[in-house]
Amino acid sequence: MFVSNEGPILHADLDAFYASVEQRDDPRLRSRPVIVGGGVVLAASYEAKAHGVRTAMAGGQARRLCPHAIVVPPRMSVYAEASKAVFQVFEQTTPLVEGLSIDEAFLDVGGLGRISGTPAEIAARLRREVAERVGLPITVGVARTKFLAKVASGVAKPDGLLVVPHDGELAFLHPLPVERLWGVGEVTARKLRDRGIATVGEVAALPAADLVSMLGRASGGHLHALAHNHDPRPVRTGRRRRSIGAQRALGRRRRSCRELDAFLVSLVDRLARRLRAARRVCRTVTLRMRFADFTRATRSHTLVQATADTEVILGTARGLLTAAWPKIAAEGITLIGLALSNLDNDDSVQLALPFDGQGGQALDSTLDNVRDRFGSAAITRAVLLGRDEGPSVPLLPD
């Protein structure tokens, strides 16, 4: 029988996903510190995290913190297969699954009490099945709202299960640091802590108007609601992605403008092909950068007409890169990423006049057909010949 004091929403999150897959596939790596990615850390096992290694950290810094770590190259196709297998477990648990990224999802199990047991029992069974069928550890948070379920899984990591009962929500939430609130990054946390606000409970104690004046209308209202666990969003299935993206770690070596352009070309080629394969178009192109001093920056441009045309997207991305070049030249760049957003179905966008000049689309279609038949490496741009394109890692969340 369903227990009313247990929330219906599960947040399931694979632990140190890439690193866990490597430990699963190579017994020599188990219980040892593992770093995925050399130039920049894409993932770190919990044994490496114990030494201070974190995702997106420069590889040299990570190796200094943990000299005995084992560094392995990423295997994106293997991670994709593991993710697919885990999501099969999710979908066999409940039809109400909302994927957030390659390694996490929300599940609504509220209607399964009579046939599957309580949410806590369902969560425990899900964890066992992922471990047995896929060989990976997964943490699950159970709560009444999506926000609190995600917080619970974060607190329960690694390889844990945490249920937040209805009558214990605020007692659980309010002692947590402000960084546990969605939307609180380094800058917002610093603003709050500079005013003596360190916990979620202290955020909740502030009038909404004070938060709005401090952080702005959208952010202040958002944090005030979350601090009181007000999150009415349901688990939504079948939602198409609002954006797609990929990024490339560059290491610490200085890169020329020509080198960065080649990386950008590679990213655009892959993302535009993914757009067309999904029969989507985009309007906004966003360039994401991390510099050698660990600061980050984004530059974006919204097109007048939605497109999946490679040359249009590439021209826009190149313009963004050119605008950012003074900062890149001064600081150095360690990561470059590209995101395409404001997505729509390609059949829902009205054609723009004039109707001629479709050569780019015809070329894209021809190249897509060649790559589909003979592999993605069958034909490439001259600028990429002889270059190590390296792994392009999906931007998360995507």
Residue pairs with C-beta under 8 A, 6 or more apart in sequence:
1 113
1 114
2 110
2 113
2 114
2 118
3 113
3 118
3 119
3 120
4 166
5 165
5 166
5 167
6 118
6 119
6 120
6 142
6 163
6 165
6 166
7 119
7 142
7 143
7 144
7 145
7 148
7 149
7 163
7 164
7 165
7 166
8 108
8 109
8 110
8 111
8 119
8 144
9 106
9 107
9 108
9 109
9 110
9 119
9 142
9 143
9 144
9 145
9 146
9 149
9 235
10 106
10 107
10 108
10 109
10 119
10 122
10 123
10 126
10 140
10 141
10 142
10 149
11 104
11 105
11 106
11 140
11 141
11 143
11 146
11 149
11 150
11 152
11 153
12 90
12 104
12 105
12 106
12 107
12 123
12 126
12 130
12 138
12 139
12 140
12 153
13 103
13 104
13 138
13 139
13 140
13 141
13 150
13 153
13 154
13 157
14 20
14 86
14 103
14 104
14 130
14 136
14 137
14 138
14 139
15 46
15 136
15 137
15 138
15 139
15 157
15 158
15 159
16 43
16 44
16 45
16 46
16 49
16 158
17 43
17 79
17 82
17 83
17 102
17 103
17 136
18 36
18 42
18 43
18 74
18 79
19 34
19 35
19 36
19 43
19 44
19 45
19 48
20 45
20 136
20 137
21 75
21 78
21 79
21 82
21 136
22 29
22 34
22 36
22 45
22 72
22 75
23 29
23 30
23 32
23 34
23 45
24 135
24 136
25 78
29 45
29 70
29 72
31 47
32 45
32 47
32 70
33 44
33 45
33 47
33 48
33 50
33 51
33 53
33 66
33 68
33 69
33 70
34 44
34 45
34 47
34 48
34 69
34 70
34 72
35 41
35 43
35 44
35 45
35 48
35 53
35 59
35 62
35 63
35 66
35 69
35 70
35 71
35 72
36 42
36 43
36 44
36 71
36 72
36 73
36 74
37 43
37 59
37 71
37 73
37 74
37 249
38 59
38 71
38 73
38 251
39 58
39 59
39 249
39 250
39 251
39 252
39 334
40 56
40 57
40 58
40 59
40 249
40 250
40 251
40 290
40 334
40 335
41 53
41 54
41 55
41 56
41 57
41 58
41 59
41 62
42 55
42 74
42 249
42 393
43 55
44 53
44 54
44 55
44 62
44 69
46 158
48 62
48 66
48 69
51 65
51 66
51 69
52 65
52 66
53 62
53 65
53 66
53 69
54 62
56 290
56 335
58 251
58 252
58 294
58 334
59 71
59 251
60 252
62 69
63 69
63 71
73 391
74 391
74 393
76 391
76 392
76 393
76 394
79 102
80 102
82 134
82 136
83 102
83 103
85 133
85 134
86 103
86 130
86 134
86 136
86 138
87 97
87 99
87 105
89 126
89 129
89 130
89 133
89 134
90 97
90 105
90 107
90 126
91 97
93 107
93 109
93 116
93 122
93 125
93 126
93 129
94 107
94 108
94 109
94 112
94 122
95 237
96 107
96 108
96 109
96 235
96 237
97 105
97 106
97 107
97 235
97 237
98 105
98 106
98 107
98 235
98 236
98 237
98 239
99 105
100 106
100 397
101 394
101 396
101 397
101 398
102 394
102 396
102 398
103 396
106 146
106 149
106 150
106 235
107 126
107 235
108 234
108 235
109 116
109 119
109 122
109 123
110 119
112 122
116 122
116 125
117 125
119 142
119 163
120 142
120 161
120 163
123 140
123 142
123 161
123 163
124 161
126 138
126 140
127 138
127 139
127 140
127 161
130 136
130 137
130 138
131 137
131 138
137 158
137 159
138 159
139 153
139 156
139 157
139 158
139 159
139 160
139 161
140 153
140 156
140 160
140 161
140 162
141 148
141 149
141 150
141 151
141 152
141 153
141 154
141 155
141 156
141 161
141 162
141 163
141 164
142 149
142 152
142 161
142 162
142 163
142 164
143 149
143 151
143 152
143 163
143 164
143 169
144 164
144 166
144 169
144 229
145 229
145 230
145 231
145 232
145 233
146 231
146 233
146 235
147 182
147 226
147 229
147 231
148 164
148 169
148 172
148 173
148 229
148 231
149 164
150 182
151 173
151 176
151 180
152 162
152 163
152 164
152 172
153 162
154 180
155 162
155 176
155 180
156 162
164 172
164 173
169 229
170 201
170 204
170 228
170 229
173 180
173 200
173 201
173 227
173 229
174 199
174 200
174 201
174 204
174 227
175 199
175 200
175 201
176 199
176 200
177 198
177 199
177 200
178 184
178 188
178 189
178 192
178 193
178 197
178 198
178 199
178 200
178 202
178 203
179 189
180 200
181 200
181 203
181 223
181 226
181 227
182 222
182 226
183 219
183 222
183 223
183 226
184 192
184 223
188 215
188 219
188 223
191 214
191 215
192 198
192 203
192 214
195 214
196 202
197 203
197 206
200 227
201 227
203 211
203 223
203 224
203 227
204 224
204 227
204 228
206 224
208 220
208 221
208 224
210 220
211 219
211 220
211 221
211 223
211 224
212 220
212 221
212 224
213 220
214 220
215 223
225 231
240 278
240 280
240 343
241 343
241 398
242 341
242 343
243 339
243 340
243 341
243 343
243 395
243 398
244 271
244 274
244 275
244 339
244 340
244 343
244 395
244 398
245 271
245 286
245 288
245 337
245 338
245 339
245 340
245 394
245 395
245 398
246 267
246 270
246 271
246 337
246 338
246 392
246 393
246 394
246 395
247 267
247 288
247 335
247 336
247 337
247 338
247 392
247 393
247 395
248 263
248 266
248 267
248 335
248 336
248 337
248 390
248 391
248 392
248 393
249 334
249 335
249 390
249 393
250 263
250 333
250 334
250 335
250 336
251 334
252 292
252 332
252 334
254 332
255 263
255 328
255 332
255 333
257 325
260 321
260 328
260 333
260 336
261 318
261 321
261 383
262 383
262 384
262 387
263 336
264 314
264 317
264 318
264 321
264 336
264 338
265 314
265 381
265 383
265 384
266 384
266 389
266 392
267 317
267 336
267 337
267 338
267 392
268 310
268 313
268 314
268 317
268 338
269 310
269 381
270 392
271 313
271 338
271 340
272 308
272 309
272 310
272 313
272 314
272 340
272 364
273 310
273 368
273 371
275 281
275 282
275 308
275 340
275 343
276 308
276 346
276 364
276 365
276 368
277 368
279 345
279 346
279 347
280 308
280 343
280 344
280 345
280 346
281 306
281 307
281 308
281 343
281 344
281 345
281 346
281 349
282 303
282 306
282 307
282 308
282 313
282 340
282 341
282 342
282 343
282 344
283 302
283 303
283 305
283 306
283 307
283 341
283 342
283 344
284 300
284 301
284 302
284 303
284 340
284 341
284 342
285 300
285 301
285 303
285 313
285 316
285 317
285 320
285 338
285 339
285 340
286 298
286 299
286 300
286 320
286 338
286 339
286 340
286 341
287 298
287 299
287 300
287 317
287 320
287 321
287 324
287 336
287 337
287 338
288 296
288 297
288 298
288 335
288 336
288 337
288 338
288 339
288 395
289 296
289 297
289 298
289 299
289 324
289 327
289 328
289 333
289 335
289 336
289 337
290 296
290 333
290 334
290 335
291 297
291 327
291 328
291 331
291 332
291 333
291 334
292 331
292 332
292 333
292 334
293 331
295 331
297 324
297 327
299 320
299 323
299 324
300 320
301 316
301 319
301 320
302 342
303 312
303 316
304 352
305 349
305 352
306 342
306 344
306 349
307 313
308 346
308 364
309 360
309 361
309 364
310 360
310 364
311 360
312 360
313 340
317 338
337 395
339 395
367 379
370 378
370 379
371 378
371 379
